[in-house]
Amino acid sequence: MTAMMPTGIELAYLAAASLFILGLKLLGSPASARQGNQLAAVGMLIAVIATLLQQSVLNYQMILLAVILGSLIGAIAARQVAMTAMPQMVGVFNGVGGAASALVAISEFWRRLQTTGTVSLDATVIAILGVLIGGITLTGSLLAFAKLQGLISGSPVTFPLQQFLNAFLLGGFLLAGAYLLAVPQNLTVFLAVAGISLLLGDLFVLPIGGADMPVVISLLNSFSGLAASAAGFILTNNMLIIAGALVGASGLILTQIMCKAMNRPLTNVLFGAFGGDNTALASATGGPQDKVVRTISAEEGAMMLGYARSVVIVPGYGMAVAQAQHSVRELANQLEQMGVEVKYAIHPVAGRMPGHMNVLLAEANVPYNQLYDMDDINSEFERTDVALVIGANDVVNPAARSDPSSPIHGMPILDVDRARRAIVIKRSMRTGFAGVDNELFYKDATMMLFGGAQDTVSQLVTEVKQL
């Protein structure tokens, strides 16, 4: 029976890995994302059970206690954390995952050292990599969480010789790591390696603006996968290697999607010190004072929407912060009852992360077939009577197409300015993350409806019902 156990475990791992891959595939569509998440969860359950069946597991009581505690924390977080705070929660999970992988690498390194008095070259290399990646992931993720949560300033933090310090620390890490390859018994040097990796994580995230944190969190998510793979190698656990590789690859793909959606290379995000607390006002740029802003009331906006044949709703982060998705869904229902065709235009970075806006709208039971990606909906705007922008800014700024001097020039945008009419719901004329004035707000066909997303959309619902 004991001879058959490893084969059974490996087969279980193969089944779990297959479910992970299938789950990732289904996560690519809002319509199948829930099913994909469930399949991946079943795969993880199989992997955990198979691991617990190994004879090397010595203390089931402690494991059961950890499972219960972790399940409670996960359940509470899933219910209590708002969708707008999802990147923060992902950041914390990344940090915890990186820390767990680093601790596994450290403990296995120490166990081998205590058992045999030495550690093989390949195991030492893997342990050092696991500590580096896991340490950077831990402190980097926690700092990213603090910036997004507003616990510290979201502005980029730079100081003289910052890159020199980073290079110096990385060089020190490499020298200490090389020393450990020759003398793995030196615990002081090993602790120094761990300490440098933790410091590098903070220095990695400090110069990045708060609104770029979702990109960084996606990258750190990839790092946590690589750290898990490193732990899998040192433990010779195929499941950890496969799962870590999948997380690492998907995190890199997500990072690439976000950078492409902003038309900014990853190096610019990491080292450009771009953006900040997002507090600049349009009037501070010098030119907008001479431009004309056309405003309307909720009653006038309702008339424009109610008598239109087609309406495209463009949700943005302002809608997410206000938790106005249910009111938006109610407004769409009222318009559809009046014979108006309603669609939703989703920009990849309209929320905090790709897919964020889709989840918010799905929470309000918006039909999946009404959600259109940027590439699919842009050709529709020229035939759209009214585009309703709710809390979006940079992702609808025509300057990305027309102004070569603009910081967002070349960024793919939703072509709202090509609709026959546009209504923009916004609290003020405050600029977006890029800190540039939005040309859309001054177009002849654009009407500004100032107010919070939740209250303003609710007013529109009330006025549309009275038409």
Secondary structure, 3 states (H helix, E strand, C coil): CCCCHHHHHHHHHHHHHHHHHHHHHHCCCCCCHHHHHHHHHHHHHHHHHHHHCCCCCCCHHHHHHHHHHHHHHHHHHHHHCCHHHHHHHHHHHHHHHHHHHHHHHHHHHHHHHHHHCCCCHHHHHHHHHHHHHHHHHHHHHHHHHHHHHCCCCCCCCCCCCHHHHHHHHHHHHHHHHHHHHHCCCCHHHHHHHHHHHHHHHHHHHCCCCHHHHHHHHHHHHHHHHHHHHHHHHHHCCHHHHHHHHHHHHHHHHHHHHHHHHHCCCHHHHHHCCCCCCCCCEHHHHCCHHHCCCCECCHHHHHHHHHCCCEEEEEECHHHHHHCCHHHHHHHHHHHHHCCCEEEEEECCCCCCCCCHHHHHHHHCCCCHHHEEEHHHHHHHHHHCCEEEEECCCHHHCCHHHHCCCCCCCCCCCCCHHHCCEEEEEECCCECCCCCCCCHHHHCCCEEEEECCHHHHHHHHHHHHHCC
